[in-house]
Amino acid sequence: MSESEGGAADAVSTSAYSSPAKSLGDPGITPLSPSHIVKDSDAEDAVEQLFLVVVAIDFGTTSSGYAYSFTKEPECIHVMRRWEGGDPGVSNQKTPTTILLTPERKFHSFGYAARDFYHDLDPSESKHWLYFEKFKMKLHTTSNLTMETDLTAANGKKVKALEIFAYALQFFKEQALKELSDQAGSDFENTEVRWVITVPAIWKQPAKQFMRQAAYKAGMATPENPEQLIIALEPEAASIYCRKLRLHQMIELSSRAPVNGYSPSDTVGTGFTQAKEHVRRNRQSRTFLVENVIGEIWSELEEGDRYIVVDSGGGTVDMTVHQIRLPEGHLKELYKATGGPYGSLGVDYEFEKLLCKIFGEDFIEQFKIKRPAAWVDLMIAFESRKRAAAPDRTNPLNITLPFSFIDYYKKFRGHSVEHALRKSNVDFVKWSSQGMLRMSPDAMNALFKPTIDQIIQHLNPAVIKVRRSPLTYGVGVLNRFVEGKHPPEKLLIKDGTRWCTDVFDKFISADQSVALGETVTRSYTPAKPSQLVIVINIYSSEQDNVSFITESGVKKCGTLRLDLTGTDASVPNRREIKTLMQFGDTEIKAMAIDVATSKSVKVGIDFLNY
């Protein structure tokens, strides 16, 4: 190894008196002193701007809404309930997350208004209008999300995703400002409002940043005044809401009869006293279904109480574990947010797959393009029946097929929809003479099963189980030599600097509890500024108390080699090399990043090849 290479030794020695780093003349890395971390003092001096009102927008995959409270009365929350249009028998606290653009690509309407207007268009007209629904999932599913990412309308035409999200947020901004102005009796200014937009906690940073950029484009806030907009995490908002509930306003699932459609007669208790006693007797393994009410559970919470919040939405399911910290009532996140695209959209996808199986994928694709408004009508009809589904249901559900579906299928195939159903192998879906698909309860339940299975599979291994590290992990570094503390045989003098070689810098100890995906970060700097290659060797041991990489039982299990050749000469002398190790999963991963150039290298821990 040349002098330009850094890091700990490439050879492992079990002798406490021989130094691999010393014998190779390896300058290595040294922990970066905290004094080299620049502190932003401006952030402390900044005085938070006071706003008259806070408006929170629940931007959902399938439906959206907003609520607001005045800063003088934060506990008095007003929910927007006067949405134009709406479905009979369905709560109108939210409106569908649907947008309609004119053929000229200008904003026309949002929510029920967009859906109803599109529904009433003549088929010859509707194919020119741009209708978008369930588009929020694009931010979660796109791996290379950029400001140029497109969304596809029902008629197949593409529009920049940023424009669509900005249109949606601008709609909410105008709705909220109008309602506030009506209440105040005078025009309410945007500068008087602090905006909150909720997003899934499992979203990656690009998606959260995208939402902020869309809000800037909608005029909610500006890059110069970013604190006017808060991007909040959905399960955290749900967790705070849960603290406002009384115990008798929650249904304890663990005490109910083991029937999929839970027995209504079996409840937690008839009163608050019984619920309080129940929680004191058994403070573990309790599962509650939160009802839509407000109350106070605060008096029943104790220091250290933990609970899992599962936020099941249209697009994603988020899971977060929180712990209570008293007396302030702060929440500590015990595990990083986890989840995935396991929302109710999965049921819609299964229904579409069922239609493809019966009528042919080629027909369904053509029908969606040629009759986009009719396809939307069909999915609206399915949504209504989907909400009527229940595990204990015994009678069939009827889903109305639009006339244009029946008509277009006959033109496309040359035979009837009824004929297609008879010829298909799907015997649990029948044809009703009233022009409807007649689905048995088992058929509807089958559409739910893949999504429910994914949620269950995700909850068992990922959230509840706490793993403990079987080994101690760390890297080999150089520390400044301290007389009386470090063994004399570890002394290395290089360019007038006295170093202690072979130091084991610990990342995690054996038997330490780790959350799934937990990441530990350390910052280092090359011991010699002129180094062009940084080599960071990773070591493990079954022992907890490890001081040097040369101790018995310490094994090398990975190497991070960061090549700094060809980088800009203007980088700082004391360059920062961030090293990250991710624990808690079945595999452990490590990464090194040169902060000045953003160059990075990754490695998996390998016990077989060292």
C-alpha positions in Angstrom: 0.0 0.0 0.0 1.4 3.4 -0.9 1.6 6.4 1.4 -1.2 8.0 -0.5 -3.6 5.4 0.8 -5.4 5.8 4.1 -7.4 3.6 6.4 -6.7 0.8 8.7 -4.6 -2.3 8.0 -5.1 -4.8 5.3 -3.7 -7.6 7.4 -5.2 -9.0 10.6 -3.0 -9.9 13.5 -4.0 -11.6 16.7 -0.9 -10.3 18.5 -1.5 -7.4 20.9 2.0 -6.2 20.2 2.2 -6.0 16.4 0.6 -3.2 14.5 -0.6 -3.8 10.9 -0.9 0.0 10.3 2.6 0.6 11.7 4.2 -2.1 9.6 2.7 -0.8 6.4 3.5 2.8 7.1 -0.2 3.6 6.7 -1.3 7.1 7.6 -5.0 6.2 8.1 -7.9 8.2 9.2 -8.7 10.0 12.4 -12.1 11.0 14.0 -13.0 14.5 13.0 -12.9 16.9 15.9 -16.3 18.5 16.8 -14.6 21.9 16.6 -14.5 21.6 12.8 -18.3 21.4 12.6 -19.7 24.7 11.5 -22.7 25.9 13.5 -25.4 28.0 11.9 -25.9 30.7 14.5 -28.4 32.5 12.3 -30.9 29.8 12.8 -30.9 30.4 16.6 -31.3 34.2 16.1 -34.2 33.9 13.7 -37.5 34.9 15.2 -40.4 32.8 14.0 -43.0 34.8 12.1 -46.4 35.0 13.7 -49.3 33.9 11.6 -53.0 34.4 12.3 -54.1 31.0 11.2 -52.7 27.6 10.4 -54.3 25.7 7.5 -53.5 22.0 7.2 -54.1 20.2 3.9 -54.6 16.5 3.8 -53.4 15.8 0.3 -54.6 12.2 -0.2 -54.2 9.7 -3.0 -57.9 9.1 -3.4 -59.4 12.1 -1.5 -58.3 15.3 0.0 -59.5 18.0 2.5 -58.3 20.7 4.8 -58.8 22.1 8.3 -57.7 25.2 10.0 -57.4 26.8 13.4 -56.6 30.3 14.5 -53.4 30.7 16.5 -55.3 32.3 19.3 -57.5 29.2 19.6 -55.3 26.3 18.5 -57.6 23.6 20.1 -60.6 24.8 18.1 -60.2 23.1 14.7 -62.5 23.9 11.8 -62.9 21.2 9.1 -64.1 22.1 5.6 -67.3 20.1 5.0 -69.1 22.1 2.3 -67.6 20.4 -0.8 -69.5 20.9 -4.0 -71.1 17.7 -5.3 -70.5 14.5 -3.4 -71.8 10.9 -3.3 -75.1 10.1 -1.4 -74.4 8.5 1.9 -70.7 9.4 1.9 -69.1 11.9 4.3 -68.1 15.0 2.5 -65.2 16.0 4.8 -63.0 15.3 1.8 -63.3 15.6 -1.9 -61.8 13.3 -4.5 -58.2 14.0 -5.5 -59.2 14.6 -9.1 -58.3 17.5 -11.4 -59.7 18.5 -14.8 -57.8 20.6 -17.3 -59.4 22.2 -20.4 -58.3 21.0 -23.9 -56.0 24.1 -23.8 -54.4 22.6 -20.6 -55.7 25.3 -18.3 -57.1 24.5 -14.8 -60.9 23.9 -14.9 -62.0 22.2 -11.6 -61.0 20.0 -8.7 -62.7 17.2 -6.7 -66.4 16.4 -7.1 -66.8 19.3 -9.4 -64.1 18.0 -11.8 -65.4 14.5 -11.6 -69.1 15.5 -12.3 -68.2 17.9 -15.1 -66.1 15.2 -16.8 -68.9 12.7 -16.4 -71.4 15.0 -18.1 -69.2 15.7 -21.1 -70.2 14.3 -24.5 -67.9 11.3 -25.4 -66.7 13.2 -28.5 -65.7 16.1 -26.2 -64.3 14.2 -23.2 -61.4 12.7 -25.2 -60.0 16.2 -25.5 -60.2 17.2 -21.8 -57.4 16.1 -19.4 -58.6 14.3 -16.3 -56.3 13.2 -13.6 -57.0 11.0 -10.6 -54.9 9.1 -8.0 -51.8 10.9 -9.2 -50.2 11.4 -5.8 -48.8 7.8 -6.0 -46.5 8.9 -8.8 -44.3 10.6 -6.3 -43.8 7.4 -4.4 -43.4 5.0 -7.3 -41.0 7.1 -9.5 -37.5 6.2 -8.6 -35.9 9.0 -10.6 -38.3 11.8 -9.7 -37.4 15.2 -11.2 -39.1 18.5 -11.9 -39.7 17.2 -15.4 -41.6 14.0 -14.4 -44.8 13.7 -16.3 -48.3 12.5 -15.4 -50.7 10.8 -17.8 -54.3 12.0 -18.1 -57.2 9.6 -18.6 -57.1 10.3 -22.4 -53.4 9.4 -22.5 -52.0 12.9 -22.8 -49.0 13.9 -20.6 -48.6 17.0 -18.4 -45.7 17.9 -16.1 -46.4 16.5 -12.6 -45.3 19.8 -11.0 -48.0 21.7 -12.8 -50.7 19.3 -11.7 -49.6 19.3 -8.0 -49.3 23.1 -8.1 -52.9 23.4 -9.6 -54.2 21.2 -6.8 -52.5 23.1 -4.0 -53.5 26.5 -5.6 -57.1 25.2 -5.5 -56.9 24.5 -1.8 -55.1 27.8 -1.2 -57.9 29.7 -2.9 -60.7 27.7 -1.2 -59.2 28.2 2.3 -58.5 31.9 1.8 -62.1 32.4 0.5 -63.6 30.6 3.5 -61.4 32.6 5.9 -62.3 35.8 4.2 -66.0 35.0 4.5 -65.6 34.3 8.2 -63.5 37.5 8.8 -65.7 39.7 6.7 -62.7 41.1 4.9 -60.1 39.8 2.5 -57.7 37.3 4.2 -54.1 37.6 2.9 -51.9 34.6 2.1 -49.1 36.2 4.3 -51.3 35.7 7.4 -51.5 31.9 6.9 -49.1 29.2 7.8 -49.6 26.2 5.5 -49.2 22.6 6.5 -49.2 19.8 3.9 -49.2 16.2 5.0 -47.1 13.5 3.3 -46.5 9.8 4.0 -43.5 9.3 6.3 -42.1 6.6 4.0 -41.7 9.1 1.1 -38.1 9.7 0.1 -36.6 13.1 0.3 -37.1 13.9 -3.4 -40.8 13.4 -3.1 -41.0 15.7 0.0 -38.9 18.3 -1.8 -41.2 18.0 -4.9 -44.3 18.8 -2.8 -42.6 21.9 -1.4 -41.6 23.1 -4.9 -45.3 22.6 -6.0 -46.4 24.6 -3.0 -44.0 27.4 -4.0 -45.4 27.3 -7.5 -48.9 27.5 -6.1 -47.9 30.7 -4.2 -48.3 29.3 -0.7 -44.8 30.3 0.3 -41.5 31.2 -1.3 -37.9 29.9 -1.1 -37.1 33.2 0.7 -39.8 32.5 3.3 -39.8 28.7 3.6 -41.0 28.6 7.2 -44.5 29.6 6.0 -44.9 26.0 4.8 -44.5 22.9 6.9 -44.3 19.5 5.3 -45.7 17.2 8.0 -45.7 13.4 8.3 -49.1 11.7 8.2 -48.5 9.1 10.9 -47.1 11.8 13.2 -50.2 13.9 12.8 -52.3 10.7 13.4 -50.2 10.0 16.5 -50.8 13.4 18.0 -54.5 13.0 17.3 -54.5 9.7 19.1 -53.4 11.5 22.3 -56.7 13.3 22.3 -58.8 10.2 22.5 -60.5 8.8 25.6 -60.1 5.0 26.2 -63.9 4.4 26.0 -63.8 6.0 22.5 -61.5 3.3 21.2 -62.4 -0.2 20.3 -60.0 -2.8 21.7 -59.7 -5.4 18.9 -57.7 -7.9 21.1 -60.8 -8.5 23.3 -63.2 -9.1 20.5 -64.5 -12.4 19.1 -62.2 -13.9 16.5 -64.5 -13.2 13.6 -63.3 -11.2 10.7 -66.4 -9.0 10.9 -66.0 -8.1 14.6 -68.9 -8.9 17.0 -70.6 -5.6 17.9 -71.8 -6.9 21.3 -68.3 -7.5 22.6 -66.8 -4.2 23.7 -63.9 -3.0 25.8 -66.2 -1.9 28.6 -69.3 0.0 29.4 -67.6 3.0 31.0 -64.4 5.0 31.4 -63.7 3.4 34.9 -63.7 -0.1 33.5 -61.4 1.0 30.6 -59.0 2.6 33.0 -58.8 -0.5 35.1 -58.3 -2.7 32.0 -55.4 -0.6 30.9 -53.7 -0.7 34.3 -54.0 -4.5 34.5 -52.6 -5.1 31.1 -50.3 -2.4 29.6 -48.9 -4.6 26.8 -50.1 -6.1 23.5 -53.2 -4.0 23.1 -54.6 -3.1 19.7 -57.2 -0.3 19.3 -59.3 0.8 16.3 -59.6 4.6 16.6 -63.1 6.0 16.2 -63.6 9.5 14.7 -64.1 11.4 18.0 -62.2 13.8 20.1 -61.4 13.3 23.8 -58.5 13.1 26.3 -56.4 10.0 26.8 -53.6 12.1 28.3 -54.3 11.2 32.0 -54.0 7.5 31.2 -50.5 7.7 29.5 -47.4 7.0 31.5 -43.8 7.8 30.9 -42.4 5.3 28.4 -45.7 4.1 27.0 -45.3 3.0 23.4 -47.8 2.7 20.6 -47.8 1.8 16.9 -49.8 4.1 14.6 -50.8 2.4 11.3 -52.1 5.0 8.8 -54.0 3.1 6.1 -54.7 5.4 3.2 -55.6 5.2 -0.5 -52.1 4.9 -1.8 -49.8 4.0 1.1 -49.8 2.4 4.5 -47.5 4.0 7.0 -46.4 2.5 10.3 -44.6 4.4 13.1 -43.8 3.4 16.7 -43.8 6.3 19.2 -43.0 6.5 22.9 -44.4 9.1 25.4 -41.9 11.4 27.1 -43.4 13.2 30.1 -44.0 15.8 31.5 -44.0 17.7 28.3 -45.7 14.9 26.4 -43.1 14.8 23.7 -43.1 11.9 21.3 -40.0 9.9 20.6 -39.9 7.9 17.4 -38.6 4.4 18.4 -38.4 3.1 14.8 -38.1 4.8 11.5 -41.4 5.1 9.6 -42.0 2.0 7.5 -44.7 0.8 5.1 -45.3 0.7 1.4 -47.8 1.1 -1.4 -50.4 -1.1 0.3 -53.4 1.3 0.3 -56.8 0.8 -1.1 -55.6 1.5 -4.6 -54.4 -2.1 -4.6 -58.0 -3.3 -4.5 -58.8 -1.1 -7.6 -55.8 -2.7 -9.4 -57.2 -6.2 -8.6 -60.6 -5.2 -10.0 -58.9 -4.0 -13.2 -57.0 -7.3 -13.5 -60.3 -9.1 -13.0 -61.8 -7.1 -15.9 -58.8 -7.9 -18.1 -59.2 -11.6 -17.3 -62.9 -11.6 -18.3 -62.9 -9.2 -21.3 -59.2 -9.2 -22.3 -56.4 -6.9 -21.6 -56.4 -5.5 -25.1 -60.0 -4.4 -24.8 -59.6 -2.8 -21.4 -56.6 -0.8 -22.6 -58.5 0.4 -25.7 -61.6 1.2 -23.8 -59.6 3.4 -21.3 -58.1 5.3 -24.2 -61.3 5.6 -26.4 -63.9 6.1 -23.7 -61.9 7.6 -20.8 -65.0 9.2 -19.1 -66.9 5.9 -19.2 -63.9 4.2 -17.6 -63.9 6.8 -14.8 -67.7 6.1 -14.3 -67.0 2.4 -14.1 -64.3 2.9 -11.4 -66.7 5.3 -9.5 -69.3 2.5 -9.5 -66.8 0.0 -8.2 -65.7 2.4 -5.5 -69.2 2.6 -4.2 -69.5 -1.2 -4.0 -66.0 -1.6 -2.6 -67.1 0.5 0.4 -70.1 -1.8 0.9 -67.8 -4.9 1.0 -67.4 -6.7 4.4 -65.7 -10.0 5.4 -69.0 -11.3 6.8 -71.2 -10.2 3.9 -73.4 -13.0 2.5 -75.2 -11.4 -0.4 -73.7 -10.5 -3.8 -72.7 -6.9 -4.9 -73.8 -5.5 -8.2 -71.5 -3.2 -10.2 -73.2 -1.2 -13.0 -71.4 -1.3 -16.3 -71.7 1.9 -18.3 -73.8 1.5 -21.5 -70.7 2.6 -23.6 -68.7 -0.4 -22.1 -71.4 -2.8 -23.2 -71.7 -1.1 -26.6 -67.9 -0.7 -27.3 -67.2 -4.3 -26.3 -69.8 -5.7 -28.8 -68.1 -3.6 -31.6 -64.6 -4.6 -30.4 -65.2 -8.4 -30.1 -68.3 -9.0 -32.2 -70.2 -10.6 -29.3 -71.8 -9.5 -26.0 -70.5 -8.9 -22.5 -72.8 -11.7 -21.3 -71.1 -14.1 -23.8 -67.7 -13.0 -22.5 -68.7 -13.8 -18.9 -70.1 -17.2 -19.9 -66.9 -18.1 -21.7 -64.5 -16.9 -19.0 -63.3 -19.1 -16.2 -64.4 -16.6 -13.6 -67.4 -18.4 -12.2 -67.8 -16.1 -9.1 -68.8 -13.1 -11.3 -72.2 -13.4 -13.1 -74.1 -11.2 -15.5 -77.3 -9.5 -14.3 -80.0 -8.8 -16.9 -80.1 -5.2 -15.5 -76.7 -4.6 -17.1 -74.6 -5.2 -14.0 -71.7 -7.5 -12.9 -72.9 -9.6 -10.1 -70.0 -10.4 -7.8 -70.2 -13.0 -5.0 -68.9 -12.0 -1.5 -65.9 -14.3 -2.1 -65.1 -12.6 -5.4 -65.1 -9.2 -3.7 -63.0 -10.5 -0.7 -60.5 -11.9 -3.2 -59.9 -8.4 -4.5 -58.9 -7.3 -1.0 -56.7 -10.3 -0.1 -53.4 -9.3 -1.9 -53.4 -5.8 -0.3 -54.3 -7.1 3.2 -51.7 -9.9 2.9 -49.0 -7.3 2.1 -50.0 -5.2 5.2 -49.9 -8.3 7.5 -46.6 -9.4 6.0 -45.1 -6.0 6.6 -46.3 -5.7 10.2 -44.9 -9.0 11.6 -41.2 -8.8 10.9 -40.6 -5.1 10.3 -42.2 -3.0 13.0 -42.9 -5.0 16.1 -39.7 -7.1 16.3 -36.6 -5.5 17.9 -33.3 -7.0 16.8 -30.1 -7.0 18.8 -26.8 -6.8 17.2 -25.0 -10.1 17.5 -21.5 -8.5 17.1 -19.7 -5.3 17.9 -18.8 -3.3 14.8 -16.3 -0.5 14.2 -13.5 0.8 12.0 -9.8 1.1 12.5 -8.6 4.6 13.0 -5.6 6.7 14.3 -6.0 8.8 17.5 -3.7 11.4 18.9 -1.3 9.5 21.2 -1.9 10.2 24.9 0.9 9.3 27.3 -0.2 7.0 30.1 -3.4 6.1 28.3 -2.2 4.4 25.1 0.3 1.5 25.0 3.8 2.6 24.0 3.9 -0.1 21.3 1.1 1.6 19.5 3.0 4.9 19.1 3.5 6.0 15.5 5.3 9.3 14.8 4.5 10.7 11.3 5.6 14.2 10.1 6.1 15.2 13.7 2.6 14.1 14.8 2.3 11.4 17.5 -0.4 8.9 16.6 -1.9 5.8 18.4 -2.4 3.2 15.8 -5.0 0.4 15.4 -7.7 2.1 17.5 -11.1 0.3 17.2 -13.7 3.1 16.8 -17.0 1.5 17.7 -20.2 2.0 15.8 -22.4 -0.5 17.7 -22.0 -2.9 20.5 -22.8 -6.6 20.7 -26.3 -7.2 22.1 -27.3 -3.5 21.5 -31.0 -3.1 20.5 -31.3 -1.7 17.0 -34.4 -0.7 15.0 -34.7 -2.0 11.5 -32.7 0.2 9.1 -31.1 2.2 12.0 -28.1 4.1 10.7 -25.0 5.1 12.7 -22.9 8.0 11.3 -19.3 9.0 12.1 -17.1 11.7 10.6 -13.4 11.2 9.9 -10.6 13.2 8.2 -7.5 11.8 6.5 -4.5 11.8 8.9 -2.5 13.2 6.0 -4.2 15.9 4.0 -2.5 14.9 0.8 -4.0 11.4 0.7 -5.6 10.6 -2.6 -7.2 7.3 -1.6 -9.1 6.8 1.7 -9.3 3.2 2.8 -11.6 2.5 5.7 -11.5 -1.1 7.1 -14.5 -2.5 9.0 -14.0 -4.9 11.9 -16.3 -7.0 14.1 -15.9 -8.8 17.4 -18.1 -10.9 19.7 -16.8 -8.9 22.6 -18.4 -5.6 23.7 -15.4 -3.9 25.2 -12.9 -3.7 22.3 -10.1 -1.0 22.2 -7.8 -2.1 19.3 -8.2 -4.0 16.0 -5.3 -6.2 17.0 -7.1 -7.8 19.9 -8.0 -11.5 19.9 -11.3 -12.3 18.2 -11.4 -9.0 16.1 -12.0 -9.9 12.5 -11.9 -7.7 9.4 -15.3 -7.9 7.5 -15.3 -5.1 5.0 -13.4 -2.4 3.2 -14.5 1.0 2.0 -12.1 2.4 -0.6 -12.8 6.0 -1.6 -10.8 7.3 -4.5 -10.1 11.1 -4.3 -7.9 11.4 -7.4 -9.0 14.0 -9.9 -11.0 16.0 -7.4 -11.0 19.8 -7.3 -7.9 21.2 -5.6 -10.0 23.8 -3.8 -11.4 21.3 -1.3 -10.6 22.1 2.4 -7.5 20.8 4.1 -9.5 19.0 6.8 -11.9 17.3 4.5 -14.8 15.4 6.1 -15.3 11.7 5.2 -18.7 10.6 6.5 -19.0 6.9 7.2 -22.5 5.3 7.7 -23.4 1.8 8.8 -26.9 0.5 8.6 -28.0 -2.1 11.1 -31.1 -4.0 12.2 -31.8 -5.7 8.9 -30.7 -9.2 7.9 -27.7 -7.6 6.1 -25.5 -4.8 7.3 -24.4 -2.1 4.8 -21.7 0.5 5.0 -21.1 3.7 3.1 -18.4 6.4 2.9 -19.0 9.9 1.5 -16.5 12.6 0.8 -18.6 15.6 1.9 -16.6 18.2 -0.2 -17.2 16.3 -3.5 -20.2 14.1 -2.7 -18.2 11.1 -4.0 -19.4 7.9 -2.3 -18.7 4.2 -2.1 -20.9 1.4 -0.6 -20.1 -2.1 0.7 -21.9 -5.0 2.3 -20.4 -6.7 5.3 -18.7 -9.9 4.1 -17.6 -12.6 6.5 -16.7 -15.1 3.8 -14.0 -13.4 1.8 -11.8 -11.9 4.5 
